Amino acid sequence: MNAQHFGEPITGKTVSARVSPAGGLDILSRNEVARLRDASGSGLHQLLRRCALAVLTSGNLSDDPGSMFEQYPDFDIQVLQEDRGIKIELKNAPEQAFVDGRIIRGINELLVAVMRDIVYISTQLESGAFDLDDSVGITHSVFEILRNSRILRPQVDPNLVVCWGGHSISRDEYEYTKRVGYQLGLRSMDICTGCGPGAMKGPMKGATIAHAKQRRKGNRYIGVTEPGIIAAESPNPIVNNLVIMPDIEKRLEAFVRLGHGIIVFPGGVGTAEEILYMLGILLLPKNKGIPFPLIFTGPRNSAAYFEQIDRFLRLCLGDSVAEHYKIIIDDPAAVAHAMVAGVDKVRNHRLDNKDAFFFNWALDIPLPFQQPFPPTHNAMSGLALHRDRPRHELAADLRRAFSGIVAGNVKPEGVRAIAEHGPFVIDGEPEIMRALDDLLKAFVAQHRMKLPGGTAYEPCYVVRT
């Protein structure tokens, strides 16, 4: 059974209202307002509309990117400039985002975050402020976006744990993520996830209870997303800091630069993509000796899942890859102990090297890990999935393979490509292909590809074994 959201049901009923932004939005220029209202291909209105509806349907259990607009086809959002500032006009918005005719405060704040990031990133790209052809320039663009979102906190000891895992997980796995989040919260750890349901929501939910018990204030529940995924993974209601990165590669870099350690719960192809991204970076010779705790964990009945992940990683990247992660099964307190000990090593290392606590400048992330991967049939079939190359390069291409499957499953451009040209073809070294095929078949059998309840999952890929 899939983890459920206990909030207002998705009813299809709508509300139209004009609301004032709830903090965090600087004054917009007339040009910026005009671009948000521009529905043309060069304008930002369609992007704003898609991201805003995802926020307004927070808690929606569908991961079909088209289902929201089928349910709310007449929804629209306009940004109005008035003498005293801006107003947000919502037309035919989901009723669940309102209480007694007033928009829920948290949803208002997430709407503001959506507008803030869309306007800022668009303005920076248009002005040429971001150098996206250079590795250092891309890292600085990630830093600037995070700084603009007010997520970076100086003069705070390292305590931010990134939690990765699937949006489509079992009830037992979901409850386990809450128990781990609770143990982390008792130890004053803040949580950062991909902001959606399942393993992205559970750790935040557990941490909220622990933070309340510890009477801790200023807690951070950070959600990092991107436009291609937000429609399939609407922000969960606990997120109090949302940032929308331009693409999946900058989203992944944001996780790694922000976090002081990463916990991986059971998941599907998106989680596999994240694992390979992180391991590809840690395998780089330049990053040897930089502490970064990475823990795989789940309940007892998920042990076989991590055994298969471990076998796949060792086959592709060699047995020594396991030196970069720990597997802890069915022991939330042990996970929290190990993470706190790992974060303490991160703190000491950054003090010794005079590196910032709030942004990991030290890790080298080369350009191939940073450049956007287009989920096209030619790009997928052209991946070099062979072991006769440096391990970090193979990890980067394996990451791209999983990224393409994510796109084919839930991202609008990927879904369209599959509808027009059929499934992606993935080819490579036979032994790797057999292991990849087995892993993907297990994800399908365990309902990790898509949320249950809709049509049966149809693979968007063919693995040549």
N, C-alpha and C positions, 0 to 999 in steps of 0.2 A: 504494500500500500504506500502510496506516495505521501510525503509530508505535506500537511495541509496548512493553509493560512486561516487563522481564526479571526477574521475581520468582517467587514461588510461584504455581502455577496455581490457578484457581478450581475446586475439586474437588467442592464440595457436602458434603464431610465436615465433621463438627462436633466441637467440644470444649466441655465445660462446666467452668468453673473459678471460683474465688473469688480475686480479685486485690486487692492494695493499690495505691492511686493513687500514681503516680510523680511526686511534687512538684507544686507550683503550684496546689494546691486548698486553700483555706482551710477551716476547720471549718464544717460545715453545721449549721443549726439543725434541730430535730425537724420543724418545719413545712416547711422546704425539702426534707428527705428525704421527707416524706409527699407533697409535691406531685410529686416525681420518680417516686414509686411509684404515683401516682393515674392510673389508666387512663381516667378519665371525660373528657368533653369539656373540662372546666375544668382538668383536670390536665395535667402535663407529660410523662407517661410515653410517649405515642405519639411526641411530638417527640424525646424522648431516644432511644427505640428506633430511629427512622429515622436520626438523625444518627450514633448509635453503630454501626449496621450499615454505614453508608457508610465510617466510619473502619476498621472491621474488615475490609472488603473492599478496602482500599487497593490500587490497581493493576488493579481490575476494568475491563475494556474495554467494558462495556455502558453506554449512556447512557439505558437504559429505566428510569425511576424505579420501576417495579413489578417488574422482574426480580429484584432482590435478595431481595425477600420471597417470590417464587416459588421461588427457590433455597434460601432459609433460612426457611421458613414458621414454624418452631418457635423461632426465635431470640427470646430475651428478655434484658433487662438489669434488674437491681435494685440499688438503692443501699441498703446495710445500715449501720445505725448501731450501732457496738460501743463498748465502754468506752474503747478506745484510739484511736478515730477511726472512719472509715468504710471499708467494703469494697465492692468492685464485684463483684456476682455475675453471671456470664455463663452463660447456658444455651443450648446448641446454637449456639455461636458458630462462625464460619468457622475451619477448621483452619489456614488459611494465616497467621492472626494469631499463631500459637504456634510455638515451637521447643522440642522435647523437653518439651512440656507446660507451658512457661512463656511468658507473653505477651511479645511483642517490646517492648522498652523504648519505642521511638518511638511505637508504636501505643498503648501505655499512656498516654504523655504526651498524645497527641491525644484520647484518651477523656476525660482529665481536662479538657482545654480545652473539649470539648463540654459537660460537666457544669457547668463554671465559668460559661460564657457563658449557657447556658440558665437557670441559677439566678439569675445576676446581673440579666440583662435582665428576666426575669419579676418579680423582686422590685422593681426600679426602676419598672417600668410599673405594678405593682399599688399601689405607694405614691404614685404621682403625681410621682416625682422628676424624670421627663423631661417637659419642656414640648414636646409634639410638634405644637402648633398655631402655633408661632413659629419663624422661620428660625434665629435665634440659639439658641433652645432645642434645636432638632434638631442643630445643630453641636455644642453642648455634650454632647448625648447620645452622639454619635459619639466625641467626645473621652473621655468617661467610660468607655465600653465598651472603647476601646483602652487607656486607662490601667489599667483593671481586668485586662486581659489581659496586662499587663506588656510590651507591645510598644513603647511609647514610651520612647525612650532619650535623656535629656538629656545635654548636654555631649559630644555626638558630632557631628563635622562631617557635613554633608549627603553621603550616599552611597547612598541607597536608590532603586533604579530599579524602577519598576513595569513589568512585562511583560504585555501583553495579546495575545491571539490565540486561535485555535480549539483545541478539544479534538479535533476530527476534521480532521487535516491529513496531508499526504503524508509519506512517509519522508524525502524530500529537504528538505522544509520543516522537519521535526522536527530533522534533523541541523544545519540552518542555525541554528535557535534555540539549539542547544547551542554552536555556534561563537561566536555573539554573547555568550552567557552566559560563555563561557570568556574572551573579550576583556574583558568587564566585570569578571570576577573578578580578572584579572591587575592591574587598576587599582583594586583594593580596593573595588569596588562590591558592595553587598548586593542581594538580589533579593526582590521582592514580586510574587506572581501570584495568580490565582484559585484556586490550590492543586490543580487537577485535572491531567489528562494532557495530551499534545500540547504546544502552545506554552506551557502553564503549567508543565510539568515540564522541558522542554528547557533553558531558561536556567538553572534551578537546577542541573541536572546538569552543565552546562558550567562553571558558577561553582565547584562543589565541587572540581573538578580544579584550576582556577586558584588557588583559595584554598589548597589543599594545597601546590601548588608554591611559593606565596609564604609558606608556613608561617604563614598568618594564622589567628588564633583569634577566637572570639566571632562567627563568621559568622551572618548572619541569612538564613533562607529562609522568608519570611513568606507564609502562605496566608490570604487573606480570602475567606470564603464566606458563604452564607446558607441557611436551612433549605430553601427551595424548590429550590435548585440542587445541594445537596451529594449527594443520592442519584444524580444524573446525572453528577456530577463528583467522585468520591471523592478525598480528599486523596492526593496522590502521596507516596511514602515519604521524600522529601527534606525536606519541610516540617518545620521545627523550631519554628515559632511559628504556631499556628492561632488564628484568631478568627472567630466566627460572628456576623455582624451580623443584625439583625432582619429586614431586607428588602433588595431589590436597590438601592434608592435610597441607603440608608445604607452599603451595601457600596461603591457607586461613590464616595460622598463620602469614605469611609475611604481608598480608593486615592489620591484627589486630595489629601487632607489629609496623608497619610503620606509620599507619594512626593516625590522631588526632581526627577523627570523620568519620562517614560513612553515606552516602545518598543512599537510595535504590529506584530505579526507577522500573516501571513495568518490569516483566520478566517471565521466565518459571521455570522449575525444577532446573536449576542451581542457579537462584536467590533465590528460596526457600531454597536450600541447604545452601547458604551463610547466609540467615537470621537465620536459625536454629542453625548454627555454632556459630554465634555471640551471640544469645540469650542464648544458652546453657552455654557459658562462663560467661555472665553477671549474670546468675541465680546461679552461684556457690557462696556459702556463703563466701568463701575467697575473692571474688571480690566485695563484698558489699561496697559501699562508694567510689569506684574508678570511677570517671566521664568518660563517653564515649558517646558522643552524637550520637544518631542513629535516622535518620529521614526517613520516607517513604513518597514519593511524586510522583505526576504525574499530568497530565492535568485533566480537569473536567471530560472528558469521561472515565478516568481511576479510578474514585472514587469507582465504584463497585468492581474493582479488589482488591483494598486495604481493602475494607469492608470484602471481602471473606477471604483474608489473615488474617485479624485481628480476624475474627470468628474462623478460623482454629487454630490459635495460642492460643486463649483463651480457646477453647475446650480442646486442648491437654495439655496445660501448666498452665492453670488457669488464671483468670482475671487479677491477679497481674502482669502477664508478660507484660501487656501493660504499666506498669510504666517505662519500659526500652526503649520505643520508642515513637516518636511523628509522627502523620500523618498530613501532610499539603498538601492540594489539590489546585492546579492551582494558586500558588502564589510563583514564583521564588525568589522574593525579601525577602519574609518572611522566606523561606528556608535558604537563605544566612544569614539573621540576626540571626536566631536560631542557625545555625552552627557556626558562628563567636562567639556568646555568649557561646556555648558549648565548643569550642576550648579554649576560654579564661579561662574557669574553669579547663580544662585539664592542661593548662600552670601553673596556680596557684597551682594546686595539685602537679604537678611534682616539682615545686620549693620548696614547703613545705616539700616534701618527698625526695628531692635531687635525683630525678629520671631523666634519660636522656630525652631530647626532641626528639632525633632522633630514639629511639627504646624503646618500651613500655615493660620494664622489670617487671613492677609491676603486671600486669594481670597474674593470675594463669591459665594455660591451661593444664589440666590433660592429662595423657597418652592416654586414650581412644579417645580424640579429635585429637591426633597427629599421631596415628598409621594408616598407609595406610589401606584402606578398599578395599579388592579385590572384583570386581564386578562379583561374581560368583552366580550361581543359589542357591547353598547351603547357601552362606552368606546372600543373599537377603531373602530367606525363613526363615532363623534363627533369624531375627531381633525381638527383644522383644518390640513390639509396644503396650504397656499397660500402664495405668495411675497408677498402683499400685507399682510405683518405684520413686526414686528421679527425680524431673523435669529435671535437667540437663542431667541425664542419658537417659531419654526418648528423649530429644532434640537431643542428640548425635545419637541415633538410627534412629530417623526421618531424620536427616541429611544424614545418610548413605543410607536410602531408596531413597531419591532424588538423591544422588550421583550415585547410581546404575543405575537409569533411565537415567541420563546424559551420563553415560558410554554406555548404550545400544543404546542411540540415536546417539552419535557422536564419541565415542572413539574406535579406532580400535579393542582393545581386547574385549570390550563390544559388539560391532557389530558382531564380530566373534562368541561370545558365544551365542547370540540370534539366529544367522543363524544356528548354530549347534544343539542347545537344545531347541529352542523356547523361548517364553517370560518368564521374571522373574515372580515369584509368590510372592506377598506381602500379608502377613496375620497378624492379630492382633486383638485388641479389636474392636468389631463390630462398635461402634459409631465413633471411630477414622477412621476405614476403610471406612465407608460411607462418612465422611467428606473429606478424602483423595481422594476417587474416584470422588467426586463432583469437587474438586479442579483441579484434573488432567484432567477431561473432559472439564472444563472451559479453561484450558491452550490449549487443542487441538482445541476447537472451536474458540479460539482467535488467532490461528496460532502462538503460543508461543513455540511450541516444536521444529519446524524446520523452516528454511527460506522458504517462499513460492516460487513457480516457478518450483519445482521439482515434484517428485511423491508424491501422497497423503500420509500423515503421517500414519504409521502403528505402533500402540503402542507396545513397547518392554516389557510390563508388564501386569500382570493381578492382580487386587486388589480383594481379597476375601471379599465380603461384606455380 
